[in-house]
């Protein structure tokens, strides 16, 4: 009963936060004609809509009946990681969350190019979708190079924190994997502070190379390349959802 009360309190806090504002850009440069056509014609066939009511949304219903394993990427940027994962795991359904329309358009171009069938898109704050999905519905979650919001007064905007972790705890299946990457030193400490304090997740690392070297089945991103070129050390966290 205590856990249920806590979750309702967290849900109420997240609901208020999401409804009030979504930080960060939604659009950059004007889209060229070919990508605007994809946004107009392809996106409506792939986009996920969350009902305004408190009704739960089962992510499995977005995919073919035999595609029961659902993976989630929060903030997919330009979509290069999501595309690679979808191609290499055709039996997995992928949900990508990204409010930045230019990144969405780039992803749509790759989906069309490679004829990808197992990707769906949520074009809003991921916390809205997290709140709507049922428990134990996600098999793996990726949060790669999220905005670190480095100023202390902006830390509450970080996607990884005390308001979001309880939702991930409930949504991810026992044995599911949470992958997080960052190149921001303060965010590294922040991530460990909150996730190591959560008994539901166990850090997989046993030696420094486990968080310093990206695993082979973890496709690189454009942002990671820029971070490496700028001399910033990237960190790759992997946590297991415990029973």
Kinemage of the C-alpha trace (Angstrom):
@kinemage 1
@onewidth
@group {chain A} dominant
@subgroup {mainchain}
@vectorlist {calphas} color= white
{ca unk a 1} P 0.000 0.000 0.000
{ca unk a 2} L 2.888 2.355 0.812
{ca unk a 3} L 4.466 1.737 -2.610
{ca unk a 4} L 1.157 2.408 -4.364
{ca unk a 5} L 0.724 5.707 -2.524
{ca unk a 6} L 4.277 6.658 -3.440
{ca unk a 7} L 3.732 5.845 -7.104
{ca unk a 8} L 0.511 7.889 -7.224
{ca unk a 9} L 2.367 10.821 -5.700
{ca unk a 10} L 5.175 10.481 -8.264
{ca unk a 11} L 2.667 10.137 -11.110
{ca unk a 12} L 0.941 13.324 -10.008
{ca unk a 13} L 4.250 15.197 -9.911
{ca unk a 14} L 5.274 13.980 -13.367
{ca unk a 15} L 1.833 14.771 -14.787
{ca unk a 16} L 2.065 18.371 -13.609
{ca unk a 17} L 5.638 18.730 -14.855
{ca unk a 18} L 4.878 17.364 -18.321
{ca unk a 19} L 1.703 19.366 -18.789
{ca unk a 20} L 3.365 22.641 -17.917
{ca unk a 21} L 6.389 22.586 -20.174
{ca unk a 22} L 8.631 20.523 -22.418
{ca unk a 23} L 12.170 21.858 -22.304
{ca unk a 24} L 14.353 21.864 -25.401
{ca unk a 25} L 13.747 22.522 -29.094
{ca unk a 26} L 10.965 20.952 -31.117
{ca unk a 27} L 12.154 22.231 -34.502
{ca unk a 28} L 15.398 23.463 -36.046
{ca unk a 29} L 15.988 24.364 -39.681
{ca unk a 30} L 13.032 24.132 -42.078
{ca unk a 31} L 12.686 20.624 -43.486
{ca unk a 32} L 13.496 20.068 -47.121
{ca unk a 33} L 10.597 18.986 -49.285
{ca unk a 34} L 11.378 15.243 -49.319
{ca unk a 35} L 11.497 15.036 -45.538
{ca unk a 36} L 8.419 17.201 -45.087
{ca unk a 37} L 6.572 14.707 -47.292
{ca unk a 38} L 7.705 11.896 -45.003
{ca unk a 39} L 6.440 13.822 -41.987
{ca unk a 40} L 3.117 14.430 -43.724
{ca unk a 41} L 2.586 10.932 -45.122
{ca unk a 42} L 4.718 8.327 -43.317
{ca unk a 43} L 4.756 9.689 -39.783
{ca unk a 44} L 0.949 9.385 -39.279
{ca unk a 45} L 1.218 5.627 -39.950
{ca unk a 46} L 3.908 5.177 -37.283
{ca unk a 47} L 3.093 7.775 -34.650
{ca unk a 48} L 1.812 6.759 -31.230
{ca unk a 49} L -0.942 8.809 -29.636
{ca unk a 50} L -1.584 8.698 -25.896
{ca unk a 51} L -5.232 9.232 -24.910
{ca unk a 52} L -6.018 12.240 -22.762
{ca unk a 53} L -7.809 9.980 -20.276
{ca unk a 54} L -6.084 7.893 -17.623
{ca unk a 55} L -6.496 4.794 -19.795
{ca unk a 56} L -3.395 2.602 -20.080
{ca unk a 57} L -1.693 2.066 -23.442
{ca unk a 58} L -0.323 -1.417 -24.186
{ca unk a 59} L 2.775 -0.969 -26.415
{ca unk a 60} L 2.410 -4.497 -27.813
{ca unk a 61} L -0.734 -3.406 -29.680
{ca unk a 62} L 1.355 -1.137 -31.914
{ca unk a 63} L 3.076 -4.122 -33.541
{ca unk a 64} L 2.330 -7.478 -35.157
{ca unk a 65} L 0.887 -10.092 -32.741
{ca unk a 66} L 4.081 -12.167 -32.780
{ca unk a 67} L 6.226 -9.161 -31.811
{ca unk a 68} L 5.825 -9.262 -28.026
{ca unk a 69} L 9.271 -8.028 -26.959
{ca unk a 70} L 9.228 -4.205 -26.889
{ca unk a 71} L 12.310 -1.996 -26.533
{ca unk a 72} L 12.169 1.732 -25.814
{ca unk a 73} L 14.580 4.517 -26.774
{ca unk a 74} L 14.093 7.851 -25.038
{ca unk a 75} L 15.485 10.769 -27.039
{ca unk a 76} L 16.702 9.049 -30.220
{ca unk a 77} L 18.214 12.207 -31.731
{ca unk a 78} L 18.740 11.548 -35.439
{ca unk a 79} L 17.767 7.902 -35.031
{ca unk a 80} L 20.958 6.167 -36.161
{ca unk a 81} L 21.113 3.926 -33.069
{ca unk a 82} L 17.410 3.110 -33.275
{ca unk a 83} L 17.649 2.199 -36.961
{ca unk a 84} L 20.603 -0.135 -36.435
{ca unk a 85} L 18.920 -1.847 -33.506
{ca unk a 86} L 15.668 -2.275 -35.460
{ca unk a 87} L 17.468 -3.779 -38.457
{ca unk a 88} L 19.533 -6.155 -36.330
{ca unk a 89} L 16.558 -7.192 -34.156
{ca unk a 90} L 13.630 -7.611 -36.596
{ca unk a 91} L 11.552 -9.635 -34.114
{ca unk a 92} L 11.614 -6.805 -31.547
{ca unk a 93} L 9.203 -3.872 -31.574
{ca unk a 94} L 10.910 -0.497 -31.050
{ca unk a 95} L 9.352 2.662 -29.663
{ca unk a 96} L 11.380 5.815 -30.156
{ca unk a 97} L 10.596 9.018 -28.252
{ca unk a 98} L 11.785 12.313 -29.715
{ca unk a 99} L 10.054 15.733 -29.797
{ca unk a 100} L 12.602 17.304 -32.203
{ca unk a 101} L 10.924 17.110 -35.608
{ca unk a 102} L 14.176 17.369 -37.585
{ca unk a 103} L 15.461 14.218 -35.874
{ca unk a 104} L 12.137 12.497 -36.483
{ca unk a 105} L 12.349 13.376 -40.188
{ca unk a 106} L 15.841 11.870 -40.433
{ca unk a 107} L 14.610 8.690 -38.788
{ca unk a 108} L 11.673 8.525 -41.217
{ca unk a 109} L 14.082 8.774 -44.159
{ca unk a 110} L 16.026 5.762 -42.868
{ca unk a 111} L 12.835 3.824 -42.131
{ca unk a 112} L 11.731 4.333 -45.730
{ca unk a 113} L 15.188 3.579 -47.138
{ca unk a 114} L 15.556 0.281 -45.274
{ca unk a 115} L 11.848 -0.638 -45.334
{ca unk a 116} L 11.791 -0.978 -41.537
{ca unk a 117} L 8.536 -2.337 -40.129
{ca unk a 118} L 9.248 -2.623 -36.395
{ca unk a 119} L 9.578 1.038 -35.296
{ca unk a 120} L 6.929 3.336 -33.846
{ca unk a 121} L 7.406 6.974 -32.848
{ca unk a 122} L 6.211 9.054 -29.915
{ca unk a 123} L 6.757 12.734 -30.690
{ca unk a 124} L 6.425 14.291 -27.261
{ca unk a 125} L 7.892 14.199 -23.769
{ca unk a 126} L 8.706 10.535 -23.055
{ca unk a 127} L 7.358 10.831 -19.508
{ca unk a 128} L 3.824 11.106 -20.889
{ca unk a 129} L 4.233 7.701 -22.521
{ca unk a 130} L 5.969 6.204 -19.477
{ca unk a 131} L 2.983 7.161 -17.362
{ca unk a 132} L 0.531 5.593 -19.820
{ca unk a 133} L 2.167 2.177 -20.328
{ca unk a 134} L 1.399 -0.827 -18.094
{ca unk a 135} L 3.814 -2.513 -15.716
{ca unk a 136} L 6.294 -5.084 -17.015
{ca unk a 137} L 5.774 -4.062 -20.646
{ca unk a 138} L 9.292 -3.052 -21.742
{ca unk a 139} L 12.177 -5.478 -22.341
{ca unk a 140} L 14.996 -2.943 -22.770
{ca unk a 141} L 15.364 0.832 -22.464
{ca unk a 142} L 17.972 3.101 -24.077
{ca unk a 143} L 18.672 6.655 -22.872
{ca unk a 144} L 21.680 7.766 -24.891
{ca unk a 145} L 23.363 11.116 -24.321
{ca unk a 146} L 20.351 12.926 -22.871
{ca unk a 147} L 20.577 16.669 -22.347
{ca unk a 148} L 22.675 17.054 -19.170
{ca unk a 149} L 21.153 20.411 -18.199
{ca unk a 150} L 24.482 21.319 -16.551
{ca unk a 151} L 23.299 24.321 -14.528
{ca unk a 152} L 22.274 23.281 -11.033
{ca unk a 153} L 18.956 25.105 -11.222
{ca unk a 154} L 18.101 23.010 -14.290
{ca unk a 155} L 18.953 19.598 -12.822
{ca unk a 156} L 15.263 18.927 -12.204
{ca unk a 157} L 14.822 18.834 -15.994
{ca unk a 158} L 17.101 15.793 -16.366
{ca unk a 159} L 15.238 12.799 -17.758
{ca unk a 160} L 17.047 10.470 -15.355
{ca unk a 161} L 16.115 11.303 -11.792
{ca unk a 162} L 13.780 10.732 -8.859
{ca unk a 163} L 10.587 11.307 -10.872
{ca unk a 164} L 11.422 9.055 -13.837
{ca unk a 165} L 13.214 6.108 -12.223
{ca unk a 166} L 10.078 4.822 -10.424
{ca unk a 167} L 8.294 4.604 -13.778
{ca unk a 168} L 11.185 2.700 -15.346
{ca unk a 169} L 11.148 0.378 -12.355
{ca unk a 170} L 7.522 -0.532 -12.950
{ca unk a 171} L 7.591 -0.574 -16.750
{ca unk a 172} L 10.672 -2.745 -17.262
{ca unk a 173} L 10.365 -6.497 -16.977
{ca unk a 174} L 12.423 -8.510 -14.521
{ca unk a 175} L 15.735 -9.169 -16.259
{ca unk a 176} L 15.307 -6.205 -18.634
{ca unk a 177} L 18.316 -4.042 -19.428
{ca unk a 178} L 18.653 -0.284 -19.025
{ca unk a 179} L 21.389 1.326 -21.131
{ca unk a 180} L 22.479 4.909 -20.540
{ca unk a 181} L 25.297 6.916 -22.129
{ca unk a 182} L 26.639 10.357 -21.276
{ca unk a 183} L 29.740 12.450 -21.800
{ca unk a 184} L 28.961 14.926 -19.018
{ca unk a 185} L 30.964 14.322 -15.787
{ca unk a 186} L 28.325 15.735 -13.454
{ca unk a 187} L 25.596 13.705 -15.129
{ca unk a 188} L 27.669 10.514 -14.683
{ca unk a 189} L 27.718 11.099 -10.943
{ca unk a 190} L 24.022 12.018 -10.959
{ca unk a 191} L 23.064 8.803 -12.814
{ca unk a 192} L 24.993 6.609 -10.396
{ca unk a 193} L 23.669 8.485 -7.394
{ca unk a 194} L 20.050 7.764 -8.254
{ca unk a 195} L 20.297 4.354 -9.877
{ca unk a 196} L 22.600 2.806 -7.278
{ca unk a 197} L 20.138 3.985 -4.631
{ca unk a 198} L 17.358 2.098 -6.429
{ca unk a 199} L 17.298 -1.559 -5.403
{ca unk a 200} L 15.383 -2.464 -8.571
{ca unk a 201} L 18.477 -1.896 -10.763
{ca unk a 202} L 21.890 -3.529 -10.523
{ca unk a 203} L 24.911 -1.992 -12.228
{ca unk a 204} L 26.511 -4.628 -14.426
{ca unk a 205} L 30.050 -3.178 -14.353
{ca unk a 206} L 32.825 -5.153 -12.667
{ca unk a 207} L 35.863 -3.330 -14.066
{ca unk a 208} L 36.560 0.107 -15.632
{ca unk a 209} L 36.416 -1.159 -19.229
{ca unk a 210} L 32.792 -2.148 -18.604
{ca unk a 211} L 31.731 1.513 -18.598
{ca unk a 212} L 34.534 3.037 -20.691
{ca unk a 213} L 34.164 0.876 -23.809
{ca unk a 214} L 30.957 0.696 -25.817
{ca unk a 215} L 29.782 -2.925 -26.309
{ca unk a 216} L 29.749 -4.320 -29.851
{ca unk a 217} L 25.951 -4.620 -29.903
{ca unk a 218} L 25.600 -0.949 -28.972
{ca unk a 219} L 25.607 1.065 -32.242
{ca unk a 220} L 27.363 4.464 -32.120
{ca unk a 221} L 25.582 7.790 -32.504
{ca unk a 222} L 26.496 11.069 -34.188
{ca unk a 223} L 26.612 12.798 -30.827
{ca unk a 224} L 29.051 10.215 -29.485
{ca unk a 225} L 31.349 10.828 -32.455
{ca unk a 226} L 31.292 14.578 -31.777
{ca unk a 227} L 32.022 14.005 -28.087
{ca unk a 228} L 35.012 11.797 -28.905
{ca unk a 229} L 36.350 14.295 -31.428
{ca unk a 230} L 36.088 17.020 -28.778
{ca unk a 231} L 38.061 14.862 -26.323
{ca unk a 232} L 35.169 14.169 -23.959
{ca unk a 233} L 35.138 10.773 -22.281
{ca unk a 234} L 31.935 8.848 -22.945
{ca unk a 235} L 30.515 6.542 -20.294
{ca unk a 236} L 28.322 3.534 -21.082
{ca unk a 237} L 26.132 2.333 -18.217
{ca unk a 238} L 24.268 -0.963 -18.255
{ca unk a 239} L 21.844 -1.864 -15.460
{ca unk a 240} L 19.747 -5.006 -14.999
{ca unk a 241} L 16.204 -4.856 -13.675
{ca unk a 242} L 16.171 -7.012 -10.565
{ca unk a 243} L 13.309 -9.106 -9.198
